[in-house]
Structure formats: structure tokens, C-alpha cells
Amino acid sequence: MKGKTMQTDKKGKLFVISGPSGAGKGTICKRLIDESRREDLCLSVSVTTRKPREGEEEGVHYYFIDEDRFREMAEHGQLLEFAEVYGKHYGTPKEKVLEKLAEGTDVVLEIEMQGALKVKKNYPDGVFIFILPPSMAELRKRITGRGTETEDVIDLRMSKALDEISYIEEYDYVVVNEDLDEAVSRVQAIIRAEHSRVTKDINELISQYKEDE
Amino acid sequence: MKGKTMQTDKKGKLFVISGPSGAGKGTICKRLIDESRREDLCLSVSVTTRKPREGEEEGVHYYFIDEDRFREMAEHGQLLEFAEVYGKHYGTPKEKVLEKLAEGTDVVLEIEMQGALKVKKNYPDGVFIFILPPSMAELRKRITGRGTETEDVIDLRMSKALDEISYIEEYDYVVVNEDLDEAVSRVQAIIRAEHSRVTKDINELISQYKEDE
């Protein structure tokens, strides 16, 4: 132990990236992984009861499971959160995430607000980041720009976004995505800074120094 | 207001950089300022009752004041912390720091542990960063390497350092200064990340979005 450099951040951290649809959280997560050149950073892989689409790989895009297995996982607290979309189930497998964190890998989980709040309840040590559009007008423009939604659907999504924004105080960080490069680099800074945060594990570090002297 | 990009970090933040003598906090602060190329980042300037040395400028290196003025400031809570060194007084002027923060400038304050804890009491919104040597053996090497201290003084400083390390849990962040570039870049990431932190001002931001829609 004598003279050995002390480690302050051996364990990985869970970064939950959330925010209204259209704020750009998916793009930010993709860029985080693509640009990080870190082997110890990965996206969380969900379980789902839907069938794999062409090109989708087990354990890469999803873990594909059946309804019975899903129910069992949900009932035994093995999912950090889960939701139903068009009759199919999706969830975040707790054990897979904890395994990654234990081996020192950071896990990034992109998820909408309600899922994020469930994850916070089940894993409060996560770092919760809310991605905001630069303004509501810009959000409307982005949603409209896709050209796939009717006026009614757009209004519904705008009002959902406003509702979600009311929950920002449940998060640790808020990043305004006006310029994508800037937003990605801010999230990178947050990931870096969080590995220097003083946590309840600090006493272990202090003991290392005391033994060293 | 409509469509205007929301500001999440209009106010400056106080970053208190502390740690044992020999950990390198002075060098890190100097590099932070020299390399930041930010006009809105500055070092805190202390008041002192000692006489200016050659080349020292009022308001740049120190604010030079007399004992009466110092006592008055201390008694009226106008100092975030103060201490006596060789019969002369030194302190951090609260109003000067608050002025900088109000105009959106970040203030970096380099200070030893006891001063840092006093600042925390008087300004809990500060961000408190502890700089650690990579190991106690390395700290001893650095202190010894200066060649200016006797063995007794070195032992005294080592035991003071160990005592200071016990207070890390009072801090928000801990940065191990093994490689200087890496340590500076970590502190820069912390400064950046802190400007994205959700604070009690968040309701103001939420209201801006609600008005915008």
C-alpha cells in the first residue's frame, strides 16, 4: 500500500439522462458513447417482451424475454423501472446495471421522466440529468419540423413537456441543449466531475492515507 | 421572452480550493486562471494588514488595510474567514466576493482547511474542493524535496496533513493531484458541471419555460 496512488473512483456510476421528447436526449447519449473512447462507459440495455426486429441483437439492442419472465422480474424487484408501450413491456434490468457498476463501468440510461423518477426511487445513487430544449418555441419547432405529427398531437406533446419540466427539481443537473456540441461536452464534464464527488465511501479513502503514513 | 434561450447559470459561483500544504493547490489555482481564457473567472483577493512588498499592487495581490479597519471588518461579519500569520492579519472580504458573483464572475479561493471550513459556515453555497497528494509517501517526498525544512518540521507538516485529510467529508469534491494536467482538467470539469447543477433557483427557470409556452 505504501506510496501507491489512491483511487477515488473505483466503482462505476449510473447516469440517467432524461427530458421531454424533442429535447435531444437520444442524440446526446449516442454522441456520449460514440465519442468517449472509454471502454468503461456503456448504454444500459433494456429487457423487452417485443420480438426482435431485423438486425437487432440480443444483449446489444435489447434482452428479449417472454411475458412470464418479465412478470417474474417485475414482481421480484429485478427491474429499476418498467413500462408498457403498445401492449409490449420494457424495463431496465437492475442486476445487469449493478454488474457493470461493480466492474467500474459507467452506465448511461436514456429514459423519459416517469421512468427516471422510478429509477431514482430504486437507485438513489444515480446521477440524474435533465435535458432541456433552449425554449418552448424551439421545442415546438423541432417537433413540428419532423413533419410526422398532427397539430393535436403536437399540442399534446408540448403540454406533456411542460408538465415534465415541473419535475426538474428532482434532478441533479439540467443541461440546455441549444448547441449539440456544447450540450454533449457539458454532460461529459458532469460525468467527469461526479467521479471526484465526495460520497459516503470517502472514509475508505481516508483510511488508505492513514495506513500509508 | 418568447423563444429566447433560457439561462441556467447567470450568477457566478465560489470555488474554494483547499488541501494540505504540498498537495499543489496553489499551482492548480494559478493554472486555472492562466488557462481559462474566461473573463468571468478570477481569484479572490484577500485583505491584509501587512505592508505591500515590492511589485505588489492594491486590489491585485491584496487589499492593504490597517489594523483598525481589519478589526472593524471582522467584527461586522465582513470577512468570510480571517487568520493571523506572524502577527499580521489576513482575511477574505465578503462584499468583494459577493459583488463578483452577482456580476456573473466565478471566484476561486485558495485556502487551507481551517479557513475553508469557516468560509463554508459563512457561505454554504460555495463549492468546496479538496486537493489530495497521490499518497502520503509522495507528499513527504514533495515537502522534503524543497530542501528548506528540518526533519521535525516535515514530521509536523505530515501530521497536520493527515489531520486535514480527516475533514474531507466536509467537502463536495476531492481531486487527487498525481498528474498536474489531469488535476487541473478535473477541477475545470467540476467548475463546468457545477454551472449545470439544479439549485434552489430552478423554479425561476421553470417559470420562464411556462411563460414561454
Interface residues (C-beta under 8 A of the other chain):
Chain A: K2 G3 K4 T5 M6 T8 I129 F130 L132 P134 S135 M136 A137 E138 M158 L162 I165 S166 I168 E169 Y171 D172 Y173 V174 V175 V176 E178 R186 Q188 A189 I190 R192 A193 E194 S196 R197 V198 I202 N203 L205 I206 Y209 K210 D212 E213
Chain B: K2 G3 K4 T5 M6 T8 I129 F130 L132 P134 S135 M136 A137 E138 M158 L162 I165 S166 I168 E169 Y171 D172 Y173 V174 V175 V176 E178 R186 Q188 A189 I190 R192 A193 E194 S196 R197 V198 I202 N203 L205 I206 Y209 K210 D212 E213
